[in-house]
Amino acid sequence: MEVRLISDWNKFLELKPDWDRLFGDNDYNSVFLSWDWCKCWLEHFMPKSGTDLFILVAMSSNNKNVVGIAPLIKTRASNLFGRSITIQFIGHDIAADYMDFLIDPESDDSHKIIASLVNESTKGNDWTKIDLMRFEGLKNTKDSIKSHLENQKFPYQISLDSISPQILLNLSKNEYLMSLSKGLRQDLRTSQNKLPSESILEMTSYSCFKDIYYLDKLVGFHKDRQKDKVGTSIFRDSKWKNFLNGLLNSKQTGLFSDLSVLKLDGKIISTVFGFRTKSRFLYWIPSFDTSYHGISIGKLHLHKLIDRTIDENIPLFDFMIGDEDYKRRWSNTSTENWRILIYREKKNYIKEELISRTKNKLIPLKQRSKTMNLIWLRLSKLIK
């Protein structure tokens, strides 16, 4: 099996037909693996310097058809401990909740394809580590990589990356509602009763549109909500709004993108950016008008989204990464996502352990004062 490296932008563009074929042949490939999503991410988030395309393409021995793609980038960085070169997924730690290799489902030996891609990524000396995050537990890529690495010389770690709460929707709307806790059902009734009498609450979804008015609402709500919370809104960086607008207007991701708005008597009070496919609904970025005190606007919107998902016979509602309490209250199952770290040399592994321990010792300091928090932020960037 031949594996080719694509590091040129034009070659990446030429890969679209084969990429689209592999993506479309598997209903469980998440939108984060689509060619359009990766292109949009690269256009908005890929650093202008220090990062290169490192896309690996596996070709069958018989007819030279593309049977596997590893959507990777290679990043060079420096910190207090020296310089490093990391190979990681497109979307690594920014925007992509699920990552994986694209494998031809009709292939007789997916393990061989995965092993060939991993083997190619470890060739040469111009890399320090390979950091592959958020492999979905429902796919077998992790196990294939582990099986391959057990026979290699490289130190590696496989660890739990995150939990994704989910709802298996093999119930009617009423059956699902009654499966929820009494407390959550009471919250929904209370919020509904607090709405003005005879008011009209309706949900509408938009996708593939040019008018960014509804996207502006999402951005505004999100910024307002973060004012009284720890951290900052992702939309403080204008790249995020431009990125979502690009997804909505893409021919491919626009078909999956779902920007739903909840209106009260015609006024938008809540927005959710998600993705809708035949196999699942991905609940991604929610936000709502914080001026409605005492009313769980977000819960009302979420309930309507779940009802619509049931009506459309979509079997899974996926909250994606993050095991927050509110997600657990709605979910009836979950899946594990995995992280694989491969080191070229043992000393790189030891260095990573030292960095991790140093950061863990510094974490309590940031809680002492705003000054210590500022010092933590600067130090964490230096040792990242």
Secondary structure, DSSP 8 states (H G I E B T S, - for coil): -EEEEE-SHHHHHHTHHHHHHHHHT-TTS-GGGSHHHHHHHHHHHS-SSSEEE-EEEEE-TTT--EEEEE-EEEEEEEETTEEEEEEEETTTTTT-S-B--EE-TT-S-HHHHHHHHHHHHT-SSS-SEEEEEEEETTSSHHHHHHHHHTTSSS-EEEEEEEEEEEEE--S-HHHHHHHS-HHHHHHHHHHHHHS-TT--EEEEEE-S-S--HHHHHHHHHHHHHHTTSSS--GGGSHHHHHHHHHHHTSTTHHHHEEEEEEEETTEEEEEEEEEE-SS-EEEEEEEE-TTSTT--HHHHHHHHHHHHHHHTT--EEE--S---HHHHHH-SEEEEEEEEEEESSHHHHHHHHHHHHHHHHHGGGGGS-HHHHHHHHHHHHH--
